[in-house]
Amino acid sequence: MSDFSVTEPLPGQKRVAGALVALYAIVTILPLVWIIATGFRLPADAFAYPSKVVFEPSLEGDVNLFTTQPRQTAEYVESHPPATWDERIVQAKGLTIAGPSRFGERFMNAVIIGFGSTFLSVFLGTLAAYAFSRFKVPLKDDLMFSILSTRMMPPIAVAIPIFLMFRSLGLSDTHAGMILLYTAVNLSLSVWLIKGFIDEIPQEYEDAALIDGDTRFQASFKVVLPQAATGIASTAIFCLFFA
């Protein structure tokens, strides 16, 4: 009897597989390491070309992000010696700390607008994609092309009309206005992507659910949505990225 086993790899194969996995992990994690390291670079080092691999770590970027720093005269800076480490960093540039920045407020604005527009884009896109995929819609191809054509228009061409419309409706500088705008931009992407995933689901599955007594809504909720969940999640990631 031979000691060779089909299921048990040889020691050399284990080492090669381990080396390949380690190499893949290093290549995958390098961009994340570079992003984290950039947060500890000075602004000059962060935008240097060619990029500096070796640099002197600094928390100046974090101080710039979380504080408001007005410029003051040299006499004013000298008369107010720094009391904390962040003040030393700021006063070295001839500035002072006037208070916290609006980072938290602006970050929450991005979260509300991004996730709000993503939810609306995916929700409305799923309804439209299901209708285009399952029903006989008159002029379906023309409607699908007209939806896609909204992404072909240069944004600058509609910037002024949208601004005037938002100003007359009281939507300027509001979360609702930005959510509606980003939803309108991402809706075409959502419809086209989700329709492609729904087209791959056999119609017979829904027909079987209808024969069992389910309504059209119940059949789509129980059969279509679970099988298209991966595609809907991928679409949501794209919409959130663009928003």
C-alpha positions, -999 to 999 in steps of 0.1 A, spaced: 0 0 0 13 34 -9 14 62 17 2 87 -9 -31 103 0 -54 122 -24 -68 144 3 -36 151 23 -13 176 6 24 171 5 46 193 29 60 212 -1 25 220 -13 15 233 21 45 256 21 37 269 -13 0 274 -5 9 292 27 34 315 9 7 324 -17 -19 331 10 6 353 29 16 372 -3 -20 378 -12 -27 390 23 2 415 22 -8 428 -12 -44 432 0 -36 449 32 -9 473 18 -35 500 6 -51 500 40 -17 503 57 -8 532 34 -41 550 41 -36 547 79 1 558 76 -10 589 56 -29 601 86 4 603 105 22 623 78 28 660 76 9 676 48 40 681 27 49 644 31 14 633 23 13 651 -11 50 646 -19 60 632 -53 75 607 -54 58 594 -23 80 591 9 80 556 24 101 567 54 87 598 72 85 614 106 52 606 123 31 636 133 -4 642 146 -8 675 128 -33 660 104 -56 650 133 -52 684 149 -61 701 116 -92 679 113 -107 684 147 -98 720 155 -104 755 141 -71 774 136 -73 811 129 -40 829 121 -27 853 147 1 878 149 35 867 162 31 889 193 -2 872 202 12 838 198 42 846 220 20 860 247 -1 828 249 24 799 255 10 765 245 -4 745 274 -11 712 255 6 691 228 -19 701 202 -14 738 209 23 733 204 17 718 170 -6 746 160 15 775 173 46 762 155 28 772 123 19 807 137 -17 797 144 -39 793 175 -68 769 184 -101 788 185 -122 757 192 -134 724 178 -140 721 141 -174 711 125 -161 677 115 -187 658 135 -216 678 120 -202 675 85 -196 638 89 -232 632 101 -244 652 71 -225 628 48 -239 598 66 -275 610 65 -274 621 28 -254 590 17 -274 564 34 -307 582 28 -301 585 -9 -289 549 -11 -320 536 6 -343 555 -18 -323 546 -49 -323 509 -40 -359 508 -29 -373 526 -60 -348 509 -82 -359 475 -70 -396 483 -77 -388 496 -112 -364 468 -120 -390 442 -110 -417 458 -131 -394 460 -162 -382 424 -156 -416 407 -150 -443 427 -167 -449 436 -203 -442 473 -202 -450 493 -233 -419 508 -249 -397 489 -223 -365 493 -243 -371 530 -249 -379 536 -212 -348 517 -201 -326 538 -224 -342 570 -213 -334 561 -177 -298 553 -186 -295 585 -206 -298 606 -174 -262 595 -166 -250 607 -200 -259 643 -193 -230 665 -180 -238 676 -144 -229 712 -151 -257 713 -177 -284 708 -150 -266 725 -121 -282 760 -126 -318 747 -133 -316 724 -103 -303 753 -81 -332 775 -92 -357 748 -86 -344 739 -52 -343 776 -42 -380 781 -52 -390 749 -33 -370 757 -2 -347 726 -6 -314 745 -8 -289 736 19 -312 708 33 -307 671 38 -339 663 18 -327 683 -12 -294 665 -14 -310 631 -8 -335 637 -37 -307 649 -59 -284 620 -53 -314 596 -56 -322 610 -90 -286 605 -101 -282 570 -88 -316 557 -97 -307 548 -133 -277 528 -120 -299 510 -95 -326 501 -120 -301 487 -146 -281 467 -121 -310 452 -101 -329 444 -133 -300 423 -145 -300 403 -113 -338 398 -113 -337 386 -150 -314 357 -139 -341 344 -115 -364 319 -133 -400 330 -136 -412 295 -127 -403 300 -91 -428 328 -88 -454 309 -108 -451 281 -83 -456 305 -54 -487 320 -71 -502 285 -76 -497 279 -39 -519 308 -31 -494 337 -26 -502 371 -40 -478 388 -65 -463 408 -37 -459 378 -14 -443 358 -42 -418 385 -51 -410 391 -14 -405 354 -6 -389 343 -39 -373 371 -58 -359 393 -31 -340 366 -12 -323 353 -44 -315 389 -56 -302 400 -21 -266 397 -32 -272 419 -63 -292 444 -43 -265 447 -17 -239 452 -44 -260 479 -60 -264 496 -26 -226 497 -22 -222 513 -56 -250 539 -48 -234 547 -15 -200 551 -31 -213 575 -58 -233 594 -32 
